[in-house]
Amino acid sequence: MGKGVGTLYGVSVGTGDPELITIKGQRLLQEVWVIAFPLGVNQKQGLAEKIIAPWITPNQKKLPLYFPYVQDEQQLKQAWKEAAEIVWEYLNRGIDVAFACEGDVSFYSTFTYLAQTLKQDHPQVIIQRIPGVCSPMSAASVLGIPLTLGSQNLAILPALYNVTELDQALSWADVIVLLKVSSVYPQVWKKLESLNLLDHAFIVERATQPEEKIYRNLRHHPNLGLSYFSVMIIPLQDRKL
Ligand SMILES: C[S@@+](CC[C@H](N)C(=O)[O-])C[C@H]1O[C@@H](n2cnc3c(N)ncnc32)[C@H](O)[C@@H]1O
């Protein structure tokens, strides 16, 4: 406040456990008056809002922003534009805004689209990103495994639209992480079965949240009704360390 244009802070809040936020992120959430976050599905409380609940007070201005879960680019762009204008109303009056982002702010996050749209429509905007704990790191920690070791190559596939996309990663990676695995789980399971990779594969659902679930040896779990917040880790055992 008190300057020309406010700053938009993209604050990574971690994957569920509120204590996974950085000290800097927590300080900003407590110093900044306007706290933005993505509205949850069906207007419900979203995950980021839930995570930051212990760190904010009722005196702060909560700014839920609508980002639809659709593929249609026009619809998405429209939503980013509307969200950017809502945020800009504050920034333009010299009021800082902290956007709470689940996981890490630069790791497949909606924040990037919001920031890009703001920069495009209002080039004078000032944006700062505060890094944090992302889902593959949280999943490895709750599994009690290293995500990678030595000279291992890590492949992160953000969304698998066709299981054959796995083949390319299999040709070079030593560890594969699949995000957004819930919608394609049966196909992925069959593919991993055909490659004899199920025994050492893991799924972590809602890592670091009270509802967290861990599935080891996926051979025993051909049918899982997984939450959207699920990540699969496939260590390819015989590769180099
Ligand atoms: C759009 S990406 C967002 C990633 C997020 N920014 C991060 O840093 O992890 C959404 C995907 O991340 C993964 N994810 C996010 N949070 C998770 C959690 N707490 N447990 C398991 N997977 C999670 C899921 O695969 C989900 O489909």
The ligand as an SDF file (V2000), in Angstrom:
LIG
                    3D

 27 29  0  0  0  0  0  0  0  0999 V2000
   -2.5620  -28.5490  -11.9980 C   0  0  0  0  0  0  0  0  0  0  0  0
   -1.4850  -29.5990  -11.1190 S   0  0  0  0  0  0  0  0  0  0  0  0
   -0.9580  -28.5080   -9.8490 C   0  0  0  0  0  0  0  0  0  0  0  0
    0.3600  -28.8790   -9.2540 C   0  0  0  0  0  0  0  0  0  0  0  0
    0.6990  -28.0490   -8.0100 C   0  0  0  0  0  0  0  0  0  0  0  0
    0.9250  -26.6670   -8.3490 N   0  0  0  0  0  0  0  0  0  0  0  0
    1.9360  -28.6050   -7.3150 C   0  0  0  0  0  0  0  0  0  0  0  0
    2.8550  -27.8310   -7.0300 O   0  0  0  0  0  0  0  0  0  0  0  0
    1.9730  -29.7970   -7.0410 O   0  0  0  0  0  0  0  0  0  0  0  0
   -2.6090  -30.6420  -10.3070 C   0  0  0  0  0  0  0  0  0  0  0  0
   -2.0560  -32.0200  -10.0710 C   0  0  0  0  0  0  0  0  0  0  0  0
   -1.0490  -31.9670   -9.0700 O   0  0  0  0  0  0  0  0  0  0  0  0
   -1.0700  -33.1390   -8.2980 C   0  0  0  0  0  0  0  0  0  0  0  0
   -1.2950  -32.7730   -6.8750 N   0  0  0  0  0  0  0  0  0  0  0  0
   -1.4390  -31.5510   -6.3850 C   0  0  0  0  0  0  0  0  0  0  0  0
   -1.5480  -31.5800   -5.0470 N   0  0  0  0  0  0  0  0  0  0  0  0
   -1.4770  -32.8720   -4.6780 C   0  0  0  0  0  0  0  0  0  0  0  0
   -1.5150  -33.5470   -3.4230 C   0  0  0  0  0  0  0  0  0  0  0  0
   -1.6480  -32.8930   -2.2680 N   0  0  0  0  0  0  0  0  0  0  0  0
   -1.3910  -34.8950   -3.4310 N   0  0  0  0  0  0  0  0  0  0  0  0
   -1.2300  -35.5800   -4.5850 C   0  0  0  0  0  0  0  0  0  0  0  0
   -1.1850  -34.9870   -5.8020 N   0  0  0  0  0  0  0  0  0  0  0  0
   -1.3010  -33.6580   -5.8440 C   0  0  0  0  0  0  0  0  0  0  0  0
   -2.1940  -34.0180   -8.8340 C   0  0  0  0  0  0  0  0  0  0  0  0
   -1.6250  -34.9310   -9.7460 O   0  0  0  0  0  0  0  0  0  0  0  0
   -3.0740  -33.0080   -9.5320 C   0  0  0  0  0  0  0  0  0  0  0  0
   -3.8300  -33.6160  -10.5540 O   0  0  0  0  0  0  0  0  0  0  0  0
  1  2  1  0
  2  3  1  0
  2 10  1  0
  3  4  1  0
  4  5  1  0
  5  6  1  0
  5  7  1  0
  7  8  2  0
  7  9  1  0
 10 11  1  0
 11 12  1  0
 11 26  1  0
 12 13  1  0
 13 14  1  0
 13 24  1  0
 14 15  1  0
 14 23  1  0
 15 16  2  0
 16 17  1  0
 17 18  1  0
 17 23  2  0
 18 19  1  0
 18 20  2  0
 20 21  1  0
 21 22  2  0
 22 23  1  0
 24 25  1  0
 24 26  1  0
 26 27  1  0
M  CHG  2   2   1   9  -1
M  END
$$$$
